[in-house]
Amino acid sequence: MSSPPLVRPLTVIRPRGARTLVGWAELWAYRDLVYFLTWRDIKVRYKQTALGAAWAVLQPVLTMVVFSIFFGRLAGVPSEGVPYPVFAYTALVPWTFFANAVTQASNSLVAQEAMLTKVYFPRLIVPLAAVLAGLVDVSIAFVVLVGLMLAYGTVPTVAILALPLLVVFAAITALAVGLWLSALNVRYRDVRYTLPFIVQLWLFASPVAYPSSLVPEAWRPLYGVNPMVGVVDGFRWALLGGTESPGSAFLVSVAAVVALLVGGLAYFRRMERSFADAV
Amino acid sequence: MPSSGGSVALRVNGLGKRYELGERESYVALRDVISRAVKRPLVRSRRRRAVGDSVFWALRDVSFEVPHGEALAIVGRNGAGKSTLLKILTRITEPTEGEAVVAGRVGALLEVGTGFHPELTGRENVTLNGAILGMRRQEIQAKFDEIVDFAGVERFVDTPVKRYSSGMRARLAFAVAAFLETDILVVDEVLAVGDAEFQKKCMGKMGDAADGGRTVLFVSHNMTAVESLCKRAVWLDGGRVVADGPTPDVVGRYLSTSFSALSERSWPELESAPGNDAVRVRRAAVRPEYGSPSDPIDVRTPVALEFEYWNLRPNALLNLSVHIYNAQGVLVFNALPYLEKVWQGRPFPRGLYRDTCHIPGDLLNDGTYRVELMVVEGSRAIYKQDEILVFEVRDDPHSRDGWFGSWEGAVRPQLSWETEQLVDENVTVGLHVD
């Protein structure tokens, strides 16, 4: 065994040690753990479910079929000049990612109880990895989207170049919500039971099955406080082009995500200290 | 910044950790918080009471320094604060007061097996576990073969860990942690893992770490291991440092005093004695068969366990049931008085009784034992008290025949042996030559 490094950085352990919002240096030092935890989450998920990777496709596709029949065909919900299935699926890609990532992230700390009580590492990595693992599903779901757009002859515009940024935006949104819920879940164990309900309500509060133009103009900025309004409108704008570019509601959503993220990080930081005692 | 040998690796200054009662036991339901917020007036009175009654210091005013390269043992009874101290030093939990300054990377061998995922293969788990412990990818790759070899699981690296035996799993986890290059290695009770050969490997690895200039903090109930590995020991009791000095002194004091506290207990007041409406315990004691509860017990000593109890109901059909657990939590045996000649099977009139259980010498191995008392009526336990007594069985140096490692096994009976020579090689050789 080689000798230990000569320069030993000093670590001071004291009450309320962490004062910054994010320990960037530490997070960087543990970047391999982010990678491995993400990779493990993906691997385990696909190993354990009978449907494996097909699930990533089936979930949004089946929802799209149901929405198309009931909202598109029967209820006659407008779809801004785009075939309703494409219209719905474009929104279901980020929505399914968001719903799964938030659910996984919220339960992540409680599920990693054994690790939290035995080993130190930046706790932020746990919900972060849960969100990142969900991105694999997004890329699989995109393949279907391309097929669907080809089938309906929908041509994207230059706006599609903004798509990577919008995926990042969706991931940050999921992380911001996941941070709050994962920390709350450690402390209040009934959070996990309310989660499916919250996600369900959230779906109908977001323009997934319907266009946000259905919301009266005057209410749009307020509507944008729901960050998924910005995410979904952004995805539609980037992929389907024809719809109007996201306006004030989108900017409100971005501001809402920033506030949610900063608050989430601060809350997570504060709760982090007692995770090992509470889990 | 200290960076050379001879400097301080760890400085602990006035460290304390407070738990609010309930915080450790259970989590809160959001529903309760909300409903409590609705009934505002009640909240305040409950809060005040909580602060007064239910604060518990797991650690208080703990200060010590460890020079770089020293192996320090931390000894103390269960609940003395050892684990809390290690959790603070490994940054799993934050202290409530005081501070600790740590020079370099801290690695922990706390209850190994953490972070293993059953669905992943041995190879995948080694990589993941290394990353959890703070290793970089290249570092894990470079040591992979050594780790697998040390754990002795070469043939199963690509098998999911769920098919491993618990021993294999623990060995692999230990190996990952043992190969982590840290300046300070924290070891908590790993010697309970694996067979004798693997334990020897572990001890060797920890010895190497200390010799190689790494600082080792070692927590164990195995005093033989503590004494052979560490020159200095800190004894914690009730969250405070009771003694800090050369290991033989500290361990000697620890063994002689901390266990006598639970080798005899009595509850003279009937009302406040442990028990219920049916039975109440008056006294419990463990002593050498021909001695008193304060006398030492070693592996050769016959031991008597005494229980005095009040039977509060007429004509109860009572039986005691005694469980003896060792430090690893293994149930060594369960004893019942069914061979007792006078009262067995007879209804007990109300009154005070004493049961004595005789444990022969040369049966228990050295170590700490926990006694659990159960009072049984028919086949139903009507009263149970865990840890009613705790006692230490010391080693007897004369019965070891030159072997200094830990003596394996839950029990250590003196068994009779015979050796017979079946073939005399000299005679056989002679025959062939002829």
Interface residues (C-beta under 8 A of the other chain):
Chain A: M1 S2 S3 P4 P5 L6 V7 R8 P9 L10 T11 V12 I13 R14 P15 R16 G17 A29 Y30 D32 L33 Y35 F36 L37 R40 K43 V44 K47 Q48 A114 M115 L116 T117 K118 V119 Y120 F121 L184 V186 R187 Y188 R189 D190 V191 T194 R273 S274 A276 D277 A278
Chain B: M1 P2 S3 S4 A9 Y19 E23 R24 Y27 V28 A29 L30 R31 V33 K87 I88 L89 T90 R91 I92 T93 E94 P95 T96 E97 G98 E99 A100 V101 V102 A103 G104 R105 V106 A108 L110 E111 T114 G115 H117 E119 L120 E124 T127 L128 A131 I132 L133 G134 M135 R136 R137 F179 E181 T182 D183 D208 A209 G212 G213 R214
